[in-house]
Amino acid sequence: SNATNIRDNKNNQEQIKSNKKAMGYKQSGGYSNGTLISKLKEQKYLEIDSDRDAKYLSYVLKRDKLDKKYVGIHGFDNRYYLVEKSLFKSLRLEVLSILNEQMGANDISKKLNKNLNLIKGVLTILLEEGEIIGKRKGIYIAI
């Protein structure tokens, strides 16, 4: 009936509002920078598990013209890693300097005293760029 369609439509609209609110949507001007952006700016890196969050972050970074400031990659572990370019450049040298022997992300993280997710992001980017190779799952060496 027409009343059922109106009620279903209203429920759908409430669900859409709820989803937008969860993603940091503001009625006045679209998406806000929200928690993801502030966390990225504070830490200079971010690990993202959801496609939705990755798309949202990509949209906001492009909108705010910040996308050139970060290196981003979708890893084999199905996570997205985003690292500020200046941080990546300095860590790239540190990681490559100790990867003359086979090593895992945990060992690299401990040796360099850096966050594990940050190191995983750097390793994933280096792997994609062909500067390191994976000897077996989770074990890397510089080329």
C-alpha positions in Angstrom: 0.0 0.0 0.0 0.9 3.6 -0.3 1.3 4.0 3.5 3.8 1.1 3.6 5.9 2.7 0.8 5.9 6.1 2.6 7.0 4.4 5.9 9.7 2.3 4.1 11.0 5.5 2.3 11.1 7.3 5.6 13.1 4.4 7.2 15.5 4.5 4.2 16.0 8.2 4.6 16.7 7.8 8.3 19.3 5.1 7.5 21.0 7.3 4.9 21.2 10.2 7.5 22.6 7.8 10.1 25.3 6.5 7.6 26.2 10.1 6.6 26.5 11.1 10.2 28.8 8.1 11.0 31.0 9.2 8.1 31.3 12.8 9.3 28.8 14.3 6.9 27.7 17.8 7.7 24.3 19.1 6.4 25.8 22.5 5.6 28.7 21.6 3.4 29.2 17.9 2.7 31.8 15.8 4.5 33.9 17.1 7.3 37.5 16.2 7.8 36.3 14.0 10.7 38.3 11.7 12.8 40.2 10.0 10.0 41.7 13.2 8.7 42.7 14.5 12.1 44.3 11.1 13.0 46.2 11.1 9.7 47.5 14.7 10.2 48.5 13.9 13.8 50.2 10.6 13.2 51.4 11.3 9.6 50.2 7.8 8.6 47.1 5.7 8.8 46.0 2.1 8.3 42.5 1.7 7.1 40.5 -1.5 7.1 37.3 -0.5 5.2 36.8 0.4 1.6 34.3 3.0 2.6 36.7 4.8 4.8 39.4 4.7 2.2 37.1 6.1 -0.5 35.9 8.8 1.9 39.5 9.7 2.9 40.6 9.8 -0.8 37.6 12.1 -1.5 38.5 14.5 1.3 42.2 14.6 0.5 41.5 15.4 -3.1 38.9 18.0 -2.2 41.3 19.7 0.2 44.2 19.4 -2.3 46.2 17.3 0.2 46.4 14.1 -1.9 49.9 15.0 -3.2 51.2 15.1 0.4 50.6 11.4 1.0 51.6 8.0 -0.5 48.8 5.5 -0.4 48.5 1.8 -1.3 46.1 -1.1 -1.0 48.1 -4.0 0.5 47.9 -7.7 0.0 46.5 -7.9 3.5 43.4 -6.0 2.2 44.3 -2.9 4.2 44.9 0.6 2.9 48.1 2.3 4.1 48.6 6.1 3.8 51.9 7.7 4.8 53.0 11.3 4.6 55.6 11.6 1.8 58.2 13.2 3.9 57.9 10.6 6.6 58.0 7.8 3.9 61.2 9.2 2.4 63.0 9.3 5.7 61.8 5.8 6.8 62.5 4.4 3.3 66.2 5.0 3.9 66.1 3.6 7.4 64.2 0.4 6.4 66.4 -0.2 3.3 69.6 0.2 5.4 68.6 -2.7 7.7 67.1 -4.9 5.1 70.4 -6.3 3.9 69.2 -9.5 5.7 65.8 -11.1 5.7 63.5 -9.5 8.3 59.8 -9.3 9.2 57.7 -6.2 9.9 57.8 -6.9 13.7 61.6 -7.0 13.8 61.9 -3.9 11.7 59.4 -2.1 13.9 61.3 -3.0 17.0 64.7 -2.3 15.6 63.7 1.2 14.3 61.4 1.8 17.3 58.5 2.7 15.0 54.8 1.8 15.0 54.1 -1.6 13.4 51.3 -0.3 11.1 53.6 2.5 9.9 56.3 0.0 9.1 53.8 -2.3 7.3 52.7 0.6 5.2 56.3 1.5 4.3 57.1 -2.1 3.4 54.0 -2.4 1.3 54.9 0.7 -0.7 58.6 -0.5 -1.0 57.4 -3.8 -2.2 55.1 -2.2 -4.9 58.0 0.0 -6.0 60.3 -3.0 -6.4 62.8 -1.8 -3.8 62.4 -4.9 -1.7 61.1 -8.4 -2.3 59.0 -10.8 -0.1 61.0 -13.9 0.5 58.0 -15.6 2.1 54.9 -14.3 3.8 55.8 -11.4 5.9 59.6 -11.7 5.4 61.4 -9.1 3.3 64.9 -8.2 2.0 66.2 -5.3 0.0 67.1 -5.9 -3.6 
